[in-house]
Amino acid sequence: MPKGKFDELIHAPNRLKICALLAAVKESEFRVIREELDVSDSVLSKQIKLLEEANYVQSRKVNVITGKVTWLSLTKTGRKAFSEHINELQRITELSKNPL
């Protein structure tokens, strides 16, 4: 099984969902992630800020006719951390199949 590392920052439910959604795409619009998580702008912004501070997520703003659109993506560091976290969760769940 690939190397894993439990990441408490990623493990929080909304941050785990954000990373999972972003891992599946190159980038996603802030609005799409907000709707998928069914949270407010402020809740999502707070979670994104924490992930950005860890260099797991980056955002970019694009000017459009109706205002600004924010795009989010996982950084290389974020993709690696998310992958390692998922590997560790899989390793942990395997323990239940092979009790001590």
Secondary structure, DSSP 8 states (H G I E B T S, - for coil): -------HHHHSHHHHHHHHHHHTSS-EEHHHHHHHHT--HHHHHHHHHHHHHTTSEEEEEEEETTEEEEEEEE-HHHHHHHHHHHHHHHHHHHHHHS--
